[in-house]
Amino acid sequence: MKKYILFLPLILLLNGVAIAVDKPAIGYVDVRKVLLESKAGKKTKAEFEKIIKEKEGALRKEEEKLKAMQEAFQKDQLLMTDDQKKTKQKAFQEKADAYQKMVKEAKQEVGKKDNEYAAKSMVEIRGIIAELAKEMKLNLVLEASESGLLYAEEGMDLTSKVMEKYDAKAK
């Protein structure tokens, strides 16, 4: 009987702790979907496509110049001296190297712009997620595509709410 009396306060204390702990409130967001399907994301994608088309156009012109230069060399090759051939080959190689450098720089520029957009967007999206989590009194918000999330109830998905707020901020 004395043992039970000694454990009674401990049991009551633990019981009170168990009652005081609420069920954790958790939500998730598909950030990739927000970046690609929001109005702001679609606008940025269109801007990227425009930049890429411009770069491709410039690269295509340089490629055509290289092909024309090579065709002219092959056509006139039989009439040239060895020194003329070497000079033309050297000029062609320099032009080809410049073209390769141009391709590399274009890829780097597009990649840099993509990274800048993603970084800027992620700061905004994280802020929106934090606001929503506080409003909805959530303890935890997961990123759906990278967290390994295998199942969650529909009501836990905050993606559409984040997209709405993100689009509203982008205006």
C-alpha positions as CSV (number, residue, x, y, z in Angstrom):
1,M,0.0,0.0,0.0
2,K,2.9,2.4,0.8
3,K,4.4,1.7,-2.6
4,Y,1.2,2.8,-4.3
5,I,1.1,6.0,-2.2
6,L,4.7,6.8,-3.2
7,F,4.0,6.3,-6.9
8,L,0.7,8.1,-6.9
9,P,2.2,11.6,-7.2
10,L,4.6,10.4,-9.9
11,I,1.7,8.9,-11.8
12,L,-0.4,12.1,-11.5
13,L,2.5,14.2,-12.6
14,L,3.1,12.0,-15.7
15,N,-0.6,12.0,-16.4
16,G,-0.7,15.8,-16.3
17,V,2.3,16.0,-18.7
18,A,0.6,13.7,-21.1
19,I,-2.5,15.8,-21.1
20,A,-0.6,19.0,-21.5
21,V,1.1,17.9,-24.7
22,D,-1.0,18.6,-27.8
23,K,-0.8,16.7,-31.0
24,P,1.9,18.3,-33.1
25,A,0.6,20.4,-36.0
26,I,2.4,19.6,-39.1
27,G,2.1,20.8,-42.7
28,Y,4.0,20.4,-45.9
29,V,4.7,22.4,-49.0
30,D,5.9,21.3,-52.5
31,V,8.3,24.2,-53.1
32,R,9.2,22.9,-56.6
33,K,5.6,23.2,-57.6
34,V,5.4,26.7,-56.1
35,L,8.5,27.7,-58.1
36,L,7.3,26.2,-61.4
37,E,3.5,26.7,-61.3
38,S,3.0,30.0,-59.5
39,K,2.3,33.0,-61.7
40,A,5.7,34.5,-60.5
41,G,7.4,31.2,-61.4
42,K,5.8,31.1,-64.9
43,K,6.8,34.7,-65.5
44,T,10.4,33.9,-64.6
45,K,10.4,30.8,-66.7
46,A,9.2,32.9,-69.7
47,E,12.1,35.4,-69.0
48,F,14.5,32.5,-69.0
49,E,13.2,31.1,-72.2
50,K,13.6,34.6,-73.8
51,I,17.3,34.8,-72.6
52,I,17.9,31.2,-73.8
53,K,16.5,32.0,-77.3
54,E,18.6,35.1,-77.5
55,K,21.7,33.1,-76.6
56,E,20.8,30.3,-79.0
57,G,20.3,32.8,-81.8
58,A,23.7,34.4,-81.3
59,L,25.3,30.9,-81.1
60,R,23.5,29.7,-84.2
61,K,24.9,32.7,-86.2
62,E,28.4,31.9,-85.0
63,E,28.0,28.3,-85.9
64,E,26.8,29.2,-89.4
65,K,29.9,31.4,-89.8
66,L,32.1,28.5,-88.8
67,K,30.3,26.1,-91.3
68,A,30.7,28.7,-94.1
69,M,34.3,29.1,-93.2
70,Q,34.9,25.4,-93.3
71,E,33.1,24.9,-96.6
72,A,35.0,27.7,-98.2
73,F,38.3,26.2,-96.9
74,Q,37.3,22.7,-98.4
75,K,36.3,24.3,-101.7
76,D,39.5,26.4,-102.1
77,Q,41.9,23.9,-100.5
78,L,43.2,22.5,-103.7
79,L,44.2,26.0,-105.0
80,M,46.0,27.0,-101.8
81,T,49.6,26.8,-100.8
82,D,50.6,25.0,-97.6
83,D,51.1,28.3,-95.9
84,Q,47.7,29.5,-96.9
85,K,46.2,26.3,-95.7
86,K,47.9,26.6,-92.3
87,T,46.8,30.3,-92.0
88,K,43.2,29.4,-92.9
89,Q,43.2,26.4,-90.5
90,K,44.6,28.5,-87.7
91,A,41.9,31.2,-88.3
92,F,39.2,28.5,-88.3
93,Q,40.6,27.0,-85.1
94,E,40.6,30.4,-83.4
95,K,37.0,31.0,-84.5
96,A,36.0,27.5,-83.2
97,D,37.7,28.1,-79.9
98,A,35.9,31.5,-79.6
99,Y,32.6,29.7,-80.3
100,Q,33.2,27.1,-77.6
101,K,34.0,29.9,-75.2
102,M,30.8,31.7,-76.2
103,V,28.8,28.5,-75.5
104,K,30.4,28.0,-72.1
105,E,29.8,31.7,-71.1
106,A,26.2,31.4,-72.3
107,K,25.6,28.3,-70.1
108,Q,27.2,30.0,-67.1
109,E,25.2,33.1,-67.5
110,V,21.9,31.2,-67.7
111,G,22.9,29.0,-64.7
112,K,23.9,32.1,-62.7
113,K,20.5,33.8,-63.4
114,D,18.7,30.6,-62.5
115,N,20.6,30.4,-59.2
116,E,19.9,34.1,-58.4
117,Y,16.2,33.6,-59.1
118,A,16.0,30.5,-57.0
119,A,17.8,32.1,-54.1
120,K,15.6,35.2,-54.2
121,S,12.5,33.2,-54.6
122,M,13.4,30.8,-51.7
123,V,13.9,33.7,-49.3
124,E,10.4,35.0,-50.2
125,I,8.8,31.5,-50.1
126,R,10.4,30.7,-46.7
127,G,9.0,33.9,-45.3
128,I,5.6,33.1,-46.6
129,I,5.8,29.6,-45.1
130,A,6.9,31.0,-41.8
131,E,3.9,33.4,-41.8
132,L,1.5,30.7,-42.7
133,A,2.9,28.3,-40.0
134,K,2.4,31.0,-37.4
135,E,-1.1,31.8,-38.5
136,M,-2.1,28.2,-38.6
137,K,-0.2,27.4,-35.4
138,L,1.9,24.7,-37.0
139,N,4.9,23.2,-35.2
140,L,6.6,21.9,-38.3
141,V,6.4,22.4,-42.0
142,L,8.1,19.9,-44.3
143,E,9.3,20.3,-48.0
144,A,7.2,17.6,-49.8
145,S,9.6,16.6,-52.6
146,E,12.8,16.5,-50.6
147,S,11.7,15.4,-47.1
148,G,10.9,11.8,-48.1
149,L,7.2,12.5,-47.4
150,L,5.3,9.4,-48.4
151,Y,1.9,10.2,-47.0
152,A,0.1,13.1,-45.5
153,E,-3.5,14.2,-45.2
154,E,-4.9,16.6,-47.8
155,G,-5.5,19.3,-45.1
156,M,-1.8,19.4,-44.3
157,D,-0.8,20.5,-47.8
158,L,0.0,24.3,-47.7
159,T,1.3,24.5,-51.3
160,S,-1.8,26.3,-52.8
161,K,-1.9,28.8,-49.9
162,V,1.9,29.5,-50.4
163,M,1.4,29.9,-54.1
164,E,-1.5,32.4,-53.6
165,K,0.6,34.5,-51.2
166,Y,3.7,34.3,-53.3
167,D,1.8,35.5,-56.4
168,A,0.2,38.3,-54.4
169,K,3.6,39.4,-53.2
170,A,5.0,39.3,-56.8
171,K,2.5,41.8,-58.1
